[in-house]
Amino acid sequence: MAGDESLKPEQALGVTRRQFLGTAVASGAALLVGKSDVIFGADSTTASKMASNPTFALGGDLTVNRLGFGAMRITGEGIWGWPPDRQNALKVLRRAVDLGVNLIDTADAYGPDTSELLIAEALHPYPKGLVIATKGGLTRPGPRDWVPNCRPEHLKQALEGSLKRLRLDRIDLYQLHTVDRKVPLEASVGALKEMQDAGKIRHVGLSNVSVDEIERARKIVPVVSVQNRYNIEDRKTEKTLAYCEKEKLGFLPWFPIGGGRGLKPENPLEKAAKDHGVSAVQVAIAWLLERSPVMLPIPGTSSVPHLEENIAAAKLILTPEEWKAIDALAS
Ligand SMILES: NC(=O)c1ccc[n+]([C@@H]2O[C@H](COP(=O)([O-])OP(=O)(O)OC[C@H]3O[C@@H](n4cnc5c(N)ncnc54)[C@H](OP(=O)(O)O)[C@@H]3O)[C@@H](O)[C@H]2O)c1
């Protein structure tokens, strides 16, 4: 990680989210309408980016609906161990797929192991077209503790573990979870390239990286996606997003609904939410989807009602004026 785009992965989760979610108003799944549960396939009569680009082709050949699901929150407290209600976690995963989600983000570090195990328990044999994106390169000494290890030997072991837990022969999207300051990025990415050459990885992604790091990695292996912290109020990785858009790399914003720090009681996010009769969380997700055609938000939740609310945001179309007013929030 370099310059002002440096990020601390998986840390300080929760506090800003509460502030952000404090602005939520109105209905839960107010946008869940119609006979079918499947949310995707936006109204083609609108001119929005979401309507014209409801999907994205990772690596040019792996097409996913742009609104995905982050499976970090289905684990126990502190992203540690099993969730208190395992049946509920399985329900959340199955409901996500019922709603048309076909991009699920996870990592060996979530639990550790339990997020991947729950995904396999809930969804294996996987429906056609479901992309499970996992990651390696962070280890877990304990709850809320995240320690990088991107040594090639560790990454190879981590990948084997993910393949086993997810009951797959090949991972569709394997992401380097972070950059380990103790290991040259080229060595970490070189290990992913070897595993791709061995047929164990379809596409390689990166997480918590700067533009410079993406460019260095791309000299070693084709990179199809980047996962950085980004939301309406936390846009430090704007340059990375611009790069992804130019290069047609998928951009998976983590903590997508975790912003909101410093929002005034009357703000455009809340106003748009009131005008549409939806929640501020839904507006924040719709704003992300409109922000860029390469944006693939992966909001996380352990709750079926929250999941339904979040995925329904794919149907919310903001007017250009609303979008600009919300955009100005972070400027
Ligand atoms: N690459 C990385 O370093 C990195 C770091 C962090 C996360 N991630 C990935 O990104 C995904 C998303 O990030 P995140 O889960 O940290 O943050 P997030 O999606 O911004 O927020 C998730 C939190 O918001 C709550 N929530 C979700 N929907 C809600 C709603 N409609 N109303 C009220 N509360 C709601 C959830 O609680 P409930 O369970 O109560 O709904 C959960 O605590 C993760 O699942 C993970 O896959 C990656």
The ligand as a MOL file (V3000), in Angstrom:
LIG
                    3D

  0  0  0     0  0            999 V3000
M  V30 BEGIN CTAB
M  V30 COUNTS 48 52 0 0 0
M  V30 BEGIN ATOM
M  V30 1 N -10.8780 -6.8020 1.7740 0
M  V30 2 C -11.0010 -6.3820 2.9980 0
M  V30 3 O -10.0160 -6.0020 3.6580 0
M  V30 4 C -12.3580 -6.3440 3.6110 0
M  V30 5 C -12.5990 -5.6850 4.8360 0
M  V30 6 C -13.8930 -5.6700 5.3540 0
M  V30 7 C -14.9200 -6.2980 4.6630 0
M  V30 8 N -14.6630 -6.9400 3.4950 0 CHG=1
M  V30 9 C -15.7590 -7.5560 2.7100 0
M  V30 10 O -16.7030 -6.5430 2.4480 0
M  V30 11 C -17.9890 -6.9780 2.9020 0
M  V30 12 C -18.7810 -5.7740 3.3510 0
M  V30 13 O -18.1140 -5.0910 4.3920 0
M  V30 14 P -18.6670 -5.0330 5.8780 0
M  V30 15 O -19.5730 -6.1920 6.1140 0
M  V30 16 O -17.5290 -4.8520 6.7710 0 CHG=-1
M  V30 17 O -19.4310 -3.6540 5.9280 0
M  V30 18 P -20.8400 -3.1360 5.4150 0
M  V30 19 O -21.3990 -4.0550 4.3980 0
M  V30 20 O -20.6560 -1.7090 5.0630 0
M  V30 21 O -21.7030 -3.1730 6.7420 0
M  V30 22 C -22.1120 -4.3800 7.3280 0
M  V30 23 C -22.7400 -4.0730 8.6450 0
M  V30 24 O -23.9210 -3.2900 8.4460 0
M  V30 25 C -25.0670 -3.9200 9.0220 0
M  V30 26 N -26.1350 -3.8510 8.0450 0
M  V30 27 C -26.1580 -4.4160 6.8300 0
M  V30 28 N -27.2840 -4.0910 6.1650 0
M  V30 29 C -28.0000 -3.3020 6.9870 0
M  V30 30 C -29.2520 -2.6560 6.8800 0
M  V30 31 N -29.9670 -2.7560 5.7530 0
M  V30 32 N -29.7100 -1.9340 7.9340 0
M  V30 33 C -28.9750 -1.8340 9.0510 0
M  V30 34 N -27.7840 -2.4310 9.2270 0
M  V30 35 C -27.2780 -3.1600 8.1930 0
M  V30 36 C -24.6680 -5.3250 9.3130 0
M  V30 37 O -25.2600 -5.7300 10.5300 0
M  V30 38 P -26.3970 -6.8650 10.5290 0
M  V30 39 O -25.6510 -8.1520 10.4420 0
M  V30 40 O -27.1050 -6.6400 11.7990 0
M  V30 41 O -27.2570 -6.5990 9.3270 0
M  V30 42 C -23.1450 -5.3090 9.4210 0
M  V30 43 O -22.7400 -5.1520 10.7440 0
M  V30 44 C -17.6680 -7.9730 4.0060 0
M  V30 45 O -18.7630 -8.8200 4.2740 0
M  V30 46 C -16.4830 -8.6840 3.4110 0
M  V30 47 O -16.8980 -9.6600 2.4700 0
M  V30 48 C -13.4160 -6.9570 2.9720 0
M  V30 END ATOM
M  V30 BEGIN BOND
M  V30 1 1 1 2
M  V30 2 2 2 3
M  V30 3 1 2 4
M  V30 4 1 4 5
M  V30 5 2 4 48
M  V30 6 2 5 6
M  V30 7 1 6 7
M  V30 8 2 7 8
M  V30 9 1 8 9
M  V30 10 1 8 48
M  V30 11 1 9 10
M  V30 12 1 9 46
M  V30 13 1 10 11
M  V30 14 1 11 12
M  V30 15 1 11 44
M  V30 16 1 12 13
M  V30 17 1 13 14
M  V30 18 2 14 15
M  V30 19 1 14 16
M  V30 20 1 14 17
M  V30 21 1 17 18
M  V30 22 2 18 19
M  V30 23 1 18 20
M  V30 24 1 18 21
M  V30 25 1 21 22
M  V30 26 1 22 23
M  V30 27 1 23 24
M  V30 28 1 23 42
M  V30 29 1 24 25
M  V30 30 1 25 26
M  V30 31 1 25 36
M  V30 32 1 26 27
M  V30 33 1 26 35
M  V30 34 2 27 28
M  V30 35 1 28 29
M  V30 36 1 29 30
M  V30 37 2 29 35
M  V30 38 1 30 31
M  V30 39 2 30 32
M  V30 40 1 32 33
M  V30 41 2 33 34
M  V30 42 1 34 35
M  V30 43 1 36 37
M  V30 44 1 36 42
M  V30 45 1 37 38
M  V30 46 2 38 39
M  V30 47 1 38 40
M  V30 48 1 38 41
M  V30 49 1 42 43
M  V30 50 1 44 45
M  V30 51 1 44 46
M  V30 52 1 46 47
M  V30 END BOND
M  V30 END CTAB
M  END
